[in-house]
C-alpha cells in the first residue's frame, strides 16, 4: 500500500511538472508576442504625446564599450565621440539582461524594432573599436547596434534630461513628485530617522542603525512595522534610520538614471552617512537591499558593527555559466507556477508588459488605495500598498536588472570581503515558505561566510518574515546589537 502511494505521488509530481512546462511554454510565447506589439504601441504613443519615443532594450547589443573608453557615434551623417569614462557611469555597471533575454520570438522582436527605427530616423549607430590583440599588430572590429544604449548613455553622461518629469505614463501626485519641487531634494534620498533628540549632534555615545528595504518597497516596510516595536531602552540608545531607495517611495525618480549599484550606494552615502555624520553603524536589509548592504559594508569595512540580512538574493553561479543570465533564470524561471515566480518572470522578461502594469497600477494608485479602504471599511493600513505603488517603470526595471542580475558577478567578491576584512556580526533570516528566494540562498551565504548565523523562520514567506512578527523581530534585532556592543 505504501509503495502504491509513493508511486502515485511520483506520477502526480511528474504530471504536474510536465503540465506546468507545457502551459508555461504556451503562455510565455504569447507574452513574447504581446511585448513586441506593446513595444510598437508605446513608441507611437510616446511620439504622439511627448514628440519623441523612449529608447527601449528590444534590440540593443553590448558592443558599445571600447578599450579606449570612447565610442564613435554616427547618426544621420553626423559623427561625434562619446566618452564612457565618466565617474557617473561605467559600462560594467549595466546588466546585459537589460537587452539580452533569449526567447522564442526574440529574433522577431529585434527585427521589428530595427525596422521601426529605420523607418523613423533612418539612422545607424556604428561603433568602431580598436583593440591590440598582440605585439604583431592591431585587431580592428566594427559593430552595429541600435541607438538605445547610446541615447541613454549620452543623456546620463551629458547630464541632459530628454523626458519630462513625470512622464505621461507615471504618477503625478504630490507624494510621487515631491522630490522634484526643489533642487536639494533631487540630490538626496528621503530619510526617516528616529532617536533621542540629543543624538542629533552625535554628542553622546548612541549607535546608528541603517535599514534598507527591498524591491518595489519603501522605508515604511520598517517604520510601520519594527520601529514602533523597539523597546524604550533601544529607542533611547539607537538612532534608527530608514531610507527610500533611489526611484522608490518619496525619493528622487530621475528619468535619466540607469539605477545602477553605484548610483544606489552613492545616494545612500550622500543622504545618510555624510549629513547624519555616521561613523559606525549596524545594517538591517531585506531582499534586494541585502546586495546594497553588502556593497555599502565593503565600502566602509571599519564602520559596520553588525550585518543583518533578510532573504538575501544570492545564487552561486556554476563555472562556465554567464552570471547575469544564470541569476535571471533563477529569479524569473518563465513558469506560471508558483504565482510568485510568474510575477517575477513578468517583471524581469517583459519591458513593455511591466510598463503597462505600472501604467495601470502605479499611475492610478490613489484610486486603488481608495477602493481598498472602501472595501475594507478602512480596517487595514495601506503602507504596504503605498510602498508597492510609489515608483516608476524606469526605476523598477533598471533597479531589478542592474542590482539583482547585474551584481551576480560582484556578490562573491563582497562576501569574500565581509569574511576576510570585516569584523562584524552577520545574521541571516529567511522564511521557510519563501517561494521567491529559497532558503538555499541564505545557506549559500553562510558557506561563503562561515561565522554567519542563519535563522529559518518556520511558516513565514518573503514578506511575513517581518510583517506579522514585527515584535519578535524587533527583540531579535536588539539582541544582535547588544551582543556586538558587549563584545566591544
DRENDO-1510 file (C-alpha; in Angstrom, 1 decimal, always signed):
<recs>
REC; n; res; u; v; w
REC; 1; UNK; +0.0; +0.0; +0.0 .
REC; 2; UNK; +2.8; +2.4; +0.9 .
REC; 3; UNK; +4.6; +1.6; -2.3 .
REC; 4; UNK; +1.5; +2.3; -4.3 .
REC; 5; UNK; +1.1; +5.7; -2.6 .
REC; 6; UNK; +4.7; +6.6; -3.3 .
REC; 7; UNK; +4.3; +5.6; -7.0 .
REC; 8; UNK; +1.1; +7.6; -7.3 .
REC; 9; UNK; +2.7; +10.6; -5.8 .
REC; 10; UNK; +5.7; +10.3; -8.2 .
REC; 11; UNK; +3.3; +10.1; -11.2 .
REC; 12; UNK; +1.4; +13.1; -10.0 .
REC; 13; UNK; +4.5; +15.2; -9.5 .
REC; 14; UNK; +5.8; +14.3; -12.9 .
REC; 15; UNK; +2.5; +15.1; -14.5 .
REC; 16; UNK; +2.4; +18.4; -12.6 .
REC; 17; UNK; +5.8; +19.4; -13.9 .
REC; 18; UNK; +5.0; +18.5; -17.4 .
REC; 19; UNK; +1.7; +20.3; -17.3 .
REC; 20; UNK; +3.5; +23.4; -15.8 .
REC; 21; UNK; +6.1; +23.2; -18.6 .
REC; 22; UNK; +3.6; +22.9; -21.4 .
REC; 23; UNK; +1.3; +25.7; -20.1 .
REC; 24; UNK; +4.3; +27.9; -19.4 .
REC; 25; UNK; +5.6; +27.5; -22.9 .
REC; 26; UNK; +2.3; +28.5; -24.4 .
REC; 27; UNK; +1.7; +31.4; -22.1 .
REC; 28; UNK; +5.2; +32.9; -22.4 .
REC; 29; UNK; +5.2; +32.5; -26.1 .
REC; 30; UNK; +2.1; +34.6; -26.2 .
REC; 31; UNK; +3.6; +37.1; -23.8 .
REC; 32; UNK; +6.7; +37.3; -26.0 .
REC; 33; UNK; +4.4; +38.4; -28.9 .
REC; 34; UNK; +2.4; +40.7; -26.8 .
REC; 35; UNK; +5.6; +42.5; -25.6 .
REC; 36; UNK; +6.6; +43.1; -29.2 .
REC; 37; UNK; +3.2; +44.6; -30.0 .
REC; 38; UNK; +3.3; +46.8; -26.9 .
REC; 39; UNK; +6.8; +48.0; -27.9 .
REC; 40; UNK; +5.4; +49.4; -31.1 .
REC; 41; UNK; +2.3; +50.9; -29.3 .
REC; 42; UNK; +4.4; +52.7; -26.7 .
REC; 43; UNK; +6.8; +54.1; -29.2 .
REC; 44; UNK; +3.9; +55.6; -31.2 .
REC; 45; UNK; +2.2; +56.8; -28.0 .
REC; 46; UNK; +5.3; +58.4; -26.7 .
REC; 47; UNK; +5.8; +60.1; -30.1 .
REC; 48; UNK; +2.3; +61.5; -30.1 .
REC; 49; UNK; +2.3; +62.7; -26.5 .
REC; 50; UNK; +5.9; +63.7; -25.9 .
REC; 51; UNK; +7.1; +64.3; -29.5 .
REC; 52; UNK; +9.7; +61.6; -29.2 .
REC; 53; UNK; +9.8; +58.0; -28.3 .
REC; 54; UNK; +11.6; +56.5; -25.4 .
REC; 55; UNK; +14.5; +54.2; -26.4 .
REC; 56; UNK; +14.0; +50.6; -25.2 .
REC; 57; UNK; +16.1; +47.5; -25.0 .
REC; 58; UNK; +14.4; +45.3; -27.6 .
REC; 59; UNK; +17.3; +45.3; -30.0 .
REC; 60; UNK; +20.3; +46.6; -28.1 .
REC; 61; UNK; +23.7; +44.9; -28.1 .
REC; 62; UNK; +26.7; +45.1; -25.7 .
REC; 63; UNK; +29.3; +46.2; -28.2 .
REC; 64; UNK; +29.2; +49.8; -27.0 .
REC; 65; UNK; +32.3; +49.6; -24.9 .
REC; 66; UNK; +35.8; +50.0; -26.3 .
REC; 67; UNK; +39.2; +49.6; -24.9 .
REC; 68; UNK; +39.7; +53.3; -25.0 .
REC; 69; UNK; +36.5; +54.1; -23.1 .
REC; 70; UNK; +35.2; +56.1; -26.1 .
REC; 71; UNK; +32.7; +55.2; -28.8 .
REC; 72; UNK; +32.2; +56.8; -32.3 .
REC; 73; UNK; +28.6; +57.6; -32.8 .
REC; 74; UNK; +27.4; +58.1; -36.4 .
REC; 75; UNK; +23.8; +59.2; -36.9 .
REC; 76; UNK; +22.2; +61.0; -39.8 .
REC; 77; UNK; +25.5; +61.7; -41.4 .
REC; 78; UNK; +27.0; +63.4; -38.3 .
REC; 79; UNK; +29.7; +61.8; -36.2 .
REC; 80; UNK; +30.9; +62.6; -32.7 .
REC; 81; UNK; +32.9; +61.0; -29.9 .
REC; 82; UNK; +31.1; +60.0; -26.7 .
REC; 83; UNK; +33.3; +59.3; -23.7 .
REC; 84; UNK; +32.2; +56.4; -21.4 .
REC; 85; UNK; +34.8; +57.1; -18.7 .
REC; 86; UNK; +32.5; +59.3; -16.7 .
REC; 87; UNK; +32.6; +58.7; -12.9 .
REC; 88; UNK; +28.8; +58.7; -13.0 .
REC; 89; UNK; +28.6; +55.6; -15.2 .
REC; 90; UNK; +30.8; +52.8; -16.2 .
REC; 91; UNK; +29.7; +50.1; -18.7 .
REC; 92; UNK; +30.2; +47.3; -16.3 .
REC; 93; UNK; +27.5; +48.9; -14.1 .
REC; 94; UNK; +24.9; +47.8; -16.7 .
REC; 95; UNK; +23.5; +44.3; -16.7 .
REC; 96; UNK; +23.4; +42.6; -20.1 .
REC; 97; UNK; +20.0; +41.1; -19.1 .
REC; 98; UNK; +18.6; +44.5; -19.9 .
REC; 99; UNK; +19.0; +43.8; -23.6 .
REC; 100; UNK; +19.7; +40.1; -23.8 .
REC; 101; UNK; +16.8; +37.9; -22.8 .
REC; 102; UNK; +16.6; +35.0; -25.2 .
REC; 103; UNK; +13.0; +33.9; -26.0 .
REC; 104; UNK; +11.2; +32.2; -28.8 .
REC; 105; UNK; +10.3; +35.4; -30.6 .
REC; 106; UNK; +13.4; +37.4; -29.7 .
REC; 107; UNK; +14.6; +37.5; -33.3 .
REC; 108; UNK; +11.2; +38.7; -34.4 .
REC; 109; UNK; +11.2; +41.4; -31.7 .
REC; 110; UNK; +14.7; +42.6; -32.7 .
REC; 111; UNK; +13.9; +42.7; -36.4 .
REC; 112; UNK; +10.6; +44.5; -35.8 .
REC; 113; UNK; +12.1; +47.2; -33.7 .
REC; 114; UNK; +15.1; +47.6; -36.0 .
REC; 115; UNK; +12.7; +48.2; -38.9 .
REC; 116; UNK; +10.7; +50.6; -36.9 .
REC; 117; UNK; +13.8; +52.5; -36.0 .
REC; 118; UNK; +14.9; +52.6; -39.6 .
REC; 119; UNK; +11.6; +53.9; -40.9 .
REC; 120; UNK; +11.6; +56.7; -38.2 .
REC; 121; UNK; +15.1; +58.0; -38.1 .
REC; 122; UNK; +16.9; +56.1; -40.9 .
REC; 123; UNK; +20.0; +56.1; -38.8 .
REC; 124; UNK; +22.5; +53.6; -37.7 .
REC; 125; UNK; +24.8; +53.8; -34.8 .
REC; 126; UNK; +28.2; +52.4; -35.7 .
REC; 127; UNK; +30.8; +51.7; -33.1 .
REC; 128; UNK; +34.3; +51.0; -34.1 .
REC; 129; UNK; +36.7; +49.6; -31.6 .
REC; 130; UNK; +40.4; +49.2; -31.7 .
REC; 131; UNK; +42.0; +46.5; -29.6 .
REC; 132; UNK; +45.5; +45.4; -29.5 .
REC; 133; UNK; +45.5; +41.6; -30.0 .
REC; 134; UNK; +49.2; +41.1; -29.7 .
REC; 135; UNK; +52.5; +42.8; -30.4 .
REC; 136; UNK; +52.4; +41.7; -34.0 .
REC; 137; UNK; +49.6; +44.1; -34.9 .
REC; 138; UNK; +46.3; +45.7; -34.1 .
REC; 139; UNK; +42.9; +44.0; -34.5 .
REC; 140; UNK; +40.1; +46.2; -35.7 .
REC; 141; UNK; +36.5; +45.3; -35.1 .
REC; 142; UNK; +33.3; +47.0; -36.2 .
REC; 143; UNK; +29.9; +46.6; -34.6 .
REC; 144; UNK; +26.5; +48.0; -35.4 .
REC; 145; UNK; +23.8; +48.4; -32.8 .
REC; 146; UNK; +20.6; +50.5; -32.4 .
REC; 147; UNK; +20.8; +53.8; -30.6 .
REC; 148; UNK; +19.1; +52.7; -27.4 .
REC; 149; UNK; +22.1; +52.4; -25.1 .
REC; 150; UNK; +23.8; +55.3; -26.8 .
REC; 151; UNK; +20.9; +57.6; -26.3 .
REC; 152; UNK; +20.7; +56.7; -22.6 .
REC; 153; UNK; +24.4; +57.0; -22.1 .
REC; 154; UNK; +24.5; +60.3; -23.8 .
REC; 155; UNK; +21.7; +61.7; -21.6 .
REC; 156; UNK; +23.4; +60.3; -18.5 .
REC; 157; UNK; +26.9; +61.4; -19.2 .
REC; 158; UNK; +25.9; +64.8; -20.6 .
REC; 159; UNK; +23.5; +65.5; -17.7 .
REC; 160; UNK; +20.7; +66.0; -20.2 .
REC; 161; UNK; +17.1; +65.2; -19.3 .
REC; 162; UNK; +15.3; +64.2; -22.5 .
REC; 163; UNK; +12.0; +63.4; -21.0 .
REC; 164; UNK; +9.6; +65.4; -18.8 .
REC; 165; UNK; +9.1; +64.6; -15.1 .
REC; 166; UNK; +6.7; +62.9; -14.6 .
REC; 167; UNK; +6.3; +61.2; -18.0 .
REC; 168; UNK; +2.7; +60.7; -19.2 .
REC; 169; UNK; +2.7; +57.1; -18.0 .
REC; 170; UNK; +4.0; +57.9; -14.5 .
REC; 171; UNK; +2.0; +59.2; -11.5 .
REC; 172; UNK; +1.9; +62.9; -11.0 .
REC; 173; UNK; +0.6; +63.1; -7.4 .
REC; 174; UNK; +2.3; +65.1; -4.7 .
REC; 175; UNK; +3.8; +62.0; -3.0 .
REC; 176; UNK; +5.4; +60.7; -6.1 .
REC; 177; UNK; +6.7; +64.1; -7.4 .
REC; 178; UNK; +7.6; +65.9; -4.1 .
REC; 179; UNK; +11.3; +65.3; -4.7 .
REC; 180; UNK; +11.2; +67.4; -7.9 .
REC; 181; UNK; +10.0; +70.6; -6.2 .
REC; 182; UNK; +13.4; +71.7; -5.0 .
REC; 183; UNK; +17.0; +71.2; -6.2 .
REC; 184; UNK; +18.1; +69.9; -2.7 .
REC; 185; UNK; +15.6; +67.1; -2.8 .
REC; 186; UNK; +16.8; +65.9; -6.2 .
REC; 187; UNK; +20.3; +65.2; -4.8 .
REC; 188; UNK; +19.3; +63.1; -1.7 .
REC; 189; UNK; +17.1; +60.3; -0.7 .
REC; 190; UNK; +14.0; +60.6; +1.5 .
REC; 191; UNK; +15.2; +59.6; +5.0 .
REC; 192; UNK; +13.2; +58.8; +8.1 .
REC; 193; UNK; +15.3; +59.0; +11.3 .
REC; 194; UNK; +14.1; +58.3; +14.8 .
REC; 195; UNK; +16.0; +58.5; +18.0 .
REC; 196; UNK; +16.7; +60.7; +21.1 .
REC; 197; UNK; +17.0; +64.4; +20.3 .
REC; 198; UNK; +20.4; +64.6; +22.0 .
REC; 199; UNK; +21.7; +62.3; +19.3 .
REC; 200; UNK; +21.1; +64.9; +16.6 .
REC; 201; UNK; +24.6; +66.3; +17.0 .
REC; 202; UNK; +26.1; +63.0; +17.9 .
REC; 203; UNK; +27.4; +64.3; +21.2 .
REC; 204; UNK; +26.5; +61.1; +23.1 .
REC; 205; UNK; +27.6; +57.5; +22.7 .
REC; 206; UNK; +24.5; +56.3; +20.9 .
REC; 207; UNK; +24.7; +54.0; +17.9 .
REC; 208; UNK; +23.2; +54.2; +14.4 .
REC; 209; UNK; +21.2; +51.6; +12.6 .
REC; 210; UNK; +20.6; +51.8; +8.9 .
REC; 211; UNK; +17.5; +50.0; +7.4 .
REC; 212; UNK; +17.4; +49.2; +3.7 .
REC; 213; UNK; +14.2; +48.0; +2.1 .
REC; 214; UNK; +13.8; +45.6; -0.8 .
REC; 215; UNK; +12.4; +45.8; -4.3 .
REC; 216; UNK; +9.3; +47.9; -5.0 .
REC; 217; UNK; +9.0; +48.8; -1.3 .
REC; 218; UNK; +9.9; +51.8; +0.8 .
REC; 219; UNK; +11.1; +52.9; +4.2 .
REC; 220; UNK; +7.6; +52.2; +5.6 .
REC; 221; UNK; +8.4; +48.5; +5.4 .
REC; 222; UNK; +10.5; +49.3; +8.5 .
REC; 223; UNK; +8.9; +52.4; +10.1 .
REC; 224; UNK; +5.4; +51.0; +10.2 .
REC; 225; UNK; +6.5; +47.6; +11.5 .
REC; 226; UNK; +9.6; +47.2; +13.7 .
REC; 227; UNK; +10.2; +50.9; +14.6 .
REC; 228; UNK; +7.1; +51.1; +16.9 .
REC; 229; UNK; +8.0; +47.8; +18.5 .
REC; 230; UNK; +11.5; +48.5; +19.7 .
REC; 231; UNK; +11.8; +48.7; +23.5 .
REC; 232; UNK; +12.2; +52.0; +25.3 .
REC; 233; UNK; +15.8; +51.2; +26.0 .
REC; 234; UNK; +16.6; +50.6; +22.4 .
REC; 235; UNK; +14.9; +53.8; +21.3 .
REC; 236; UNK; +17.0; +55.7; +23.8 .
REC; 237; UNK; +20.2; +54.2; +22.6 .
REC; 238; UNK; +19.9; +53.7; +18.9 .
REC; 239; UNK; +19.2; +56.2; +16.2 .
REC; 240; UNK; +17.0; +54.3; +13.7 .
REC; 241; UNK; +17.5; +55.4; +10.1 .
REC; 242; UNK; +15.4; +54.1; +7.2 .
REC; 243; UNK; +15.7; +55.3; +3.6 .
REC; 244; UNK; +13.6; +55.2; +0.4 .
REC; 245; UNK; +15.9; +53.9; -2.2 .
REC; 246; UNK; +16.6; +55.9; -5.4 .
REC; 247; UNK; +13.4; +55.6; -7.5 .
REC; 248; UNK; +11.1; +54.4; -4.8 .
REC; 249; UNK; +8.8; +55.9; -2.2 .
REC; 250; UNK; +9.4; +59.7; -1.8 .
REC; 251; UNK; +13.0; +59.6; -3.1 .
REC; 252; UNK; +14.0; +61.1; -6.5 .
REC; 253; UNK; +12.9; +59.2; -9.6 .
REC; 254; UNK; +15.0; +60.8; -12.3 .
REC; 255; UNK; +14.1; +59.7; -15.9 .
REC; 256; UNK; +17.8; +59.9; -17.0 .
REC; 257; UNK; +19.0; +57.5; -14.3 .
REC; 258; UNK; +20.0; +53.9; -15.0 .
REC; 259; UNK; +19.7; +53.0; -11.3 .
REC; 260; UNK; +23.0; +51.1; -11.1 .
REC; 261; UNK; +24.5; +49.7; -8.0 .
REC; 262; UNK; +27.0; +52.5; -7.9 .
REC; 263; UNK; +24.2; +55.2; -8.0 .
REC; 264; UNK; +22.2; +53.5; -5.3 .
REC; 265; UNK; +25.2; +53.2; -2.9 .
REC; 266; UNK; +26.4; +56.7; -3.6 .
REC; 267; UNK; +23.0; +58.1; -2.9 .
REC; 268; UNK; +22.8; +56.3; +0.5 .
REC; 269; UNK; +26.3; +57.6; +1.4 .
REC; 270; UNK; +25.3; +61.2; +0.3 .
REC; 271; UNK; +21.9; +61.1; +2.0 .
REC; 272; UNK; +22.7; +59.2; +5.3 .
REC; 273; UNK; +26.4; +58.7; +6.2 .
REC; 274; UNK; +27.5; +62.2; +5.4 .
REC; 275; UNK; +24.7; +64.5; +6.6 .
REC; 276; UNK; +24.0; +62.4; +9.7 .
REC; 277; UNK; +27.7; +62.2; +10.5 .
REC; 278; UNK; +27.5; +58.4; +10.8 .
REC; 279; UNK; +30.9; +57.0; +11.9 .
REC; 280; UNK; +29.9; +53.4; +12.8 .
REC; 281; UNK; +26.6; +51.7; +12.3 .
REC; 282; UNK; +24.5; +48.5; +12.1 .
REC; 283; UNK; +22.8; +47.5; +8.9 .
REC; 284; UNK; +19.5; +45.7; +8.5 .
REC; 285; UNK; +18.5; +44.9; +4.9 .
REC; 286; UNK; +15.7; +42.9; +3.1 .
REC; 287; UNK; +15.9; +41.1; -0.2 .
REC; 288; UNK; +17.4; +43.3; -2.9 .
REC; 289; UNK; +18.5; +45.7; -0.1 .
REC; 290; UNK; +20.9; +42.9; +1.0 .
REC; 291; UNK; +23.1; +43.5; -2.1 .
REC; 292; UNK; +23.3; +47.2; -1.4 .
REC; 293; UNK; +24.1; +46.4; +2.2 .
REC; 294; UNK; +27.0; +44.2; +1.2 .
REC; 295; UNK; +28.3; +46.8; -1.2 .
REC; 296; UNK; +28.0; +49.5; +1.5 .
REC; 297; UNK; +29.7; +47.4; +4.1 .
REC; 298; UNK; +32.6; +46.7; +1.8 .
REC; 299; UNK; +33.0; +50.4; +1.1 .
REC; 300; UNK; +33.1; +51.1; +4.9 .
REC; 301; UNK; +34.7; +47.9; +6.4 .
REC; 302; UNK; +35.7; +49.5; +9.6 .
REC; 303; UNK; +32.4; +51.2; +10.3 .
REC; 304; UNK; +30.0; +48.3; +10.2 .
REC; 305; UNK; +29.2; +46.8; +13.6 .
REC; 306; UNK; +26.7; +44.2; +12.5 .
REC; 307; UNK; +25.1; +43.0; +9.3 .
REC; 308; UNK; +21.6; +41.6; +9.4 .
REC; 309; UNK; +20.3; +40.2; +6.1 .
REC; 310; UNK; +16.7; +39.1; +5.4 .
REC; 311; UNK; +16.2; +36.7; +2.4 .
REC; 312; UNK; +19.4; +37.6; +0.5 .
REC; 313; UNK; +19.1; +37.0; -3.2 .
REC; 314; UNK; +22.4; +35.1; -3.6 .
REC; 315; UNK; +22.7; +32.3; -6.2 .
REC; 316; UNK; +26.2; +30.8; -6.5 .
REC; 317; UNK; +27.0; +30.7; -10.2 .
REC; 318; UNK; +28.3; +27.4; -11.6 .
REC; 319; UNK; +31.6; +27.6; -13.5 .
REC; 320; UNK; +31.1; +28.3; -17.2 .
REC; 321; UNK; +27.8; +30.0; -16.7 .
REC; 322; UNK; +27.1; +33.6; -17.5 .
REC; 323; UNK; +26.4; +35.1; -14.1 .
REC; 324; UNK; +23.8; +37.6; -15.0 .
REC; 325; UNK; +21.8; +35.2; -17.2 .
REC; 326; UNK; +22.0; +32.5; -14.7 .
REC; 327; UNK; +20.6; +34.7; -11.9 .
REC; 328; UNK; +17.9; +35.9; -14.3 .
REC; 329; UNK; +16.7; +32.3; -14.9 .
REC; 330; UNK; +16.8; +31.5; -11.2 .
REC; 331; UNK; +14.8; +34.6; -10.1 .
REC; 332; UNK; +12.5; +34.5; -13.1 .
REC; 333; UNK; +12.2; +30.9; -14.5 .
REC; 334; UNK; +9.4; +31.7; -17.0 .
REC; 335; UNK; +7.0; +29.4; -15.2 .
REC; 336; UNK; +3.3; +30.1; -14.5 .
REC; 337; UNK; +3.5; +28.2; -11.2 .
REC; 338; UNK; +4.1; +29.2; -8.4 .
REC; 339; UNK; +2.3; +32.5; -8.9 .
REC; 340; UNK; +5.2; +34.5; -7.4 .
REC; 341; UNK; +7.6; +33.0; -10.0 .
REC; 342; UNK; +5.1; +34.0; -12.7 .
REC; 343; UNK; +5.0; +37.6; -11.4 .
REC; 344; UNK; +8.8; +37.7; -11.2 .
REC; 345; UNK; +9.1; +36.4; -14.7 .
REC; 346; UNK; +6.7; +39.1; -16.0 .
REC; 347; UNK; +8.7; +41.8; -14.2 .
REC; 348; UNK; +12.1; +40.6; -15.4 .
REC; 349; UNK; +11.5; +39.4; -19.0 .
REC; 350; UNK; +9.0; +41.9; -20.4 .
REC; 351; UNK; +10.0; +45.6; -20.5 .
REC; 352; UNK; +6.7; +46.8; -22.1 .
REC; 353; UNK; +4.3; +44.5; -20.3 .
REC; 354; UNK; +5.8; +45.6; -17.0 .
REC; 355; UNK; +5.4; +49.2; -18.1 .
REC; 356; UNK; +1.8; +48.5; -18.8 .
REC; 357; UNK; +1.3; +47.1; -15.3 .
REC; 358; UNK; +3.0; +50.3; -13.9 .
REC; 359; UNK; +0.7; +52.4; -16.0 .
REC; 360; UNK; -2.4; +50.6; -14.8 .
REC; 361; UNK; -1.4; +50.3; -11.1 .
REC; 362; UNK; +1.2; +52.8; -10.1 .
REC; 363; UNK; -0.2; +55.7; -12.1 .
REC; 364; UNK; -3.6; +55.1; -10.6 .
REC; 365; UNK; -2.5; +54.1; -7.1 .
REC; 366; UNK; -4.7; +56.8; -5.5 .
REC; 367; UNK; -7.8; +55.0; -7.0 .
REC; 368; UNK; -6.6; +51.6; -5.8 .
REC; 369; UNK; -5.9; +52.8; -2.3 .
REC; 370; UNK; -9.3; +54.5; -2.1 .
REC; 371; UNK; -11.0; +51.3; -3.3 .
REC; 372; UNK; -9.1; +49.2; -0.8 .
REC; 373; UNK; -10.1; +51.4; +2.1 .
REC; 374; UNK; -13.7; +51.4; +0.9 .
REC; 375; UNK; -13.9; +47.7; +0.6 .
REC; 376; UNK; -12.2; +47.0; +3.9 .
REC; 377; UNK; -14.0; +49.9; +5.5 .
REC; 378; UNK; -10.6; +51.4; +6.5 .
REC; 379; UNK; -9.8; +48.4; +8.7 .
REC; 380; UNK; -6.4; +47.8; +7.3 .
REC; 381; UNK; -3.4; +50.1; +7.0 .
REC; 382; UNK; -2.2; +50.6; +3.4 .
REC; 383; UNK; +1.5; +51.2; +4.0 .
REC; 384; UNK; +2.5; +48.1; +2.1 .
REC; 385; UNK; +0.4; +49.3; -0.9 .
REC; 386; UNK; +2.0; +52.7; -0.8 .
REC; 387; UNK; +5.5; +51.2; -0.9 .
REC; 388; UNK; +4.5; +48.9; -3.8 .
REC; 389; UNK; +2.9; +51.7; -5.8 .
REC; 390; UNK; +5.3; +54.6; -5.4 .
REC; 391; UNK; +7.9; +54.0; -8.2 .
REC; 392; UNK; +8.2; +54.4; -11.9 .
REC; 393; UNK; +8.7; +51.7; -14.5 .
REC; 394; UNK; +12.1; +53.2; -15.4 .
REC; 395; UNK; +13.3; +52.9; -11.8 .
REC; 396; UNK; +11.9; +49.4; -11.2 .
REC; 397; UNK; +13.1; +48.0; -14.5 .
REC; 398; UNK; +16.6; +49.2; -14.2 .
REC; 399; UNK; +17.0; +48.5; -10.5 .
REC; 400; UNK; +15.8; +45.0; -10.9 .
REC; 401; UNK; +18.2; +44.2; -13.7 .
REC; 402; UNK; +21.2; +46.2; -12.7 .
REC; 403; UNK; +21.1; +45.2; -9.0 .
REC; 404; UNK; +19.6; +41.7; -8.8 .
REC; 405; UNK; +21.1; +40.4; -12.1 .
REC; 406; UNK; +23.9; +42.8; -12.8 .
REC; 407; UNK; +25.6; +42.3; -9.4 .
REC; 408; UNK; +25.7; +38.5; -9.8 .
REC; 409; UNK; +29.4; +38.6; -10.6 .
REC; 410; UNK; +30.2; +41.0; -7.7 .
REC; 411; UNK; +28.4; +39.4; -4.8 .
REC; 412; UNK; +31.0; +36.7; -4.4 .
REC; 413; UNK; +33.7; +39.4; -4.0 .
REC; 414; UNK; +31.5; +41.3; -1.5 .
REC; 415; UNK; +31.0; +38.1; +0.6 .
REC; 416; UNK; +34.7; +37.3; +0.5 .
REC; 417; UNK; +35.5; +40.8; +1.7 .
REC; 418; UNK; +33.0; +40.6; +4.5 .
REC; 419; UNK; +34.5; +37.3; +5.6 .
REC; 420; UNK; +38.1; +38.5; +5.4 .
REC; 421; UNK; +38.1; +42.2; +6.1 .
REC; 422; UNK; +35.1; +42.9; +8.3 .
REC; 423; UNK; +34.9; +42.1; +12.0 .
REC; 424; UNK; +31.1; +42.3; +12.4 .
REC; 425; UNK; +28.2; +40.1; +13.4 .
REC; 426; UNK; +26.5; +38.5; +10.4 .
REC; 427; UNK; +23.0; +37.2; +10.9 .
REC; 428; UNK; +20.7; +35.9; +8.2 .
REC; 429; UNK; +16.9; +35.5; +8.5 .
REC; 430; UNK; +14.9; +33.5; +6.0 .
REC; 431; UNK; +11.3; +32.3; +5.8 .
REC; 432; UNK; +10.8; +28.6; +5.3 .
REC; 433; UNK; +7.9; +29.2; +2.9 .
REC; 434; UNK; +9.7; +31.8; +0.8 .
REC; 435; UNK; +8.8; +30.9; -2.8 .
REC; 436; UNK; +10.6; +33.9; -4.4 .
REC; 437; UNK; +14.0; +33.3; -2.9 .
REC; 438; UNK; +14.6; +29.8; -1.5 .
REC; 439; UNK; +16.3; +29.2; +1.9 .
REC; 440; UNK; +19.2; +27.8; -0.1 .
REC; 441; UNK; +20.2; +31.4; -0.8 .
REC; 442; UNK; +20.9; +32.1; +2.9 .
REC; 443; UNK; +22.8; +28.8; +3.4 .
REC; 444; UNK; +24.9; +29.7; +0.3 .
REC; 445; UNK; +25.8; +33.0; +2.0 .
REC; 446; UNK; +26.8; +31.1; +5.2 .
REC; 447; UNK; +29.0; +28.8; +3.0 .
REC; 448; UNK; +30.9; +32.0; +2.0 .
REC; 449; UNK; +30.9; +33.5; +5.5 .
REC; 450; UNK; +31.1; +30.6; +8.0 .
REC; 451; UNK; +30.6; +32.8; +11.0 .
REC; 452; UNK; +27.2; +33.9; +9.8 .
REC; 453; UNK; +24.2; +32.6; +11.7 .
REC; 454; UNK; +21.2; +31.5; +9.7 .
REC; 455; UNK; +17.8; +31.6; +11.3 .
REC; 456; UNK; +15.0; +30.0; +9.4 .
REC; 457; UNK; +11.6; +31.2; +10.5 .
REC; 458; UNK; +9.0; +28.4; +10.0 .
REC; 459; UNK; +5.8; +29.1; +8.1 .
REC; 460; UNK; +6.9; +32.6; +7.0 .
REC; 461; UNK; +7.5; +33.8; +3.5 .
REC; 462; UNK; +9.3; +36.7; +1.8 .
REC; 463; UNK; +7.2; +39.4; +3.4 .
REC; 464; UNK; +5.8; +37.8; +6.6 .
REC; 465; UNK; +9.3; +37.2; +7.8 .
REC; 466; UNK; +8.8; +40.7; +9.2 .
REC; 467; UNK; +5.2; +41.7; +8.6 .
REC; 468; UNK; +3.1; +39.9; +11.2 .
REC; 469; UNK; +6.0; +39.1; +13.5 .
REC; 470; UNK; +7.4; +42.6; +13.9 .
REC; 471; UNK; +7.5; +42.4; +17.8 .
REC; 472; UNK; +9.5; +39.2; +17.8 .
REC; 473; UNK; +11.8; +40.6; +15.0 .
REC; 474; UNK; +12.4; +43.8; +16.9 .
REC; 475; UNK; +13.5; +41.8; +20.0 .
REC; 476; UNK; +15.8; +39.7; +17.8 .
REC; 477; UNK; +17.5; +42.8; +16.4 .
REC; 478; UNK; +18.0; +44.3; +19.8 .
REC; 479; UNK; +19.8; +41.0; +20.9 .
REC; 480; UNK; +22.1; +41.2; +17.9 .
REC; 481; UNK; +23.0; +44.8; +18.6 .
REC; 482; UNK; +23.5; +44.2; +22.3 .
REC; 483; UNK; +25.7; +41.2; +21.6 .
REC; 484; UNK; +28.0; +43.2; +19.4 .
REC; 485; UNK; +28.1; +46.1; +21.9 .
REC; 486; UNK; +29.1; +43.7; +24.8 .
REC; 487; UNK; +32.0; +42.4; +22.7 .
REC; 488; UNK; +33.2; +45.9; +22.1 .
</recs>
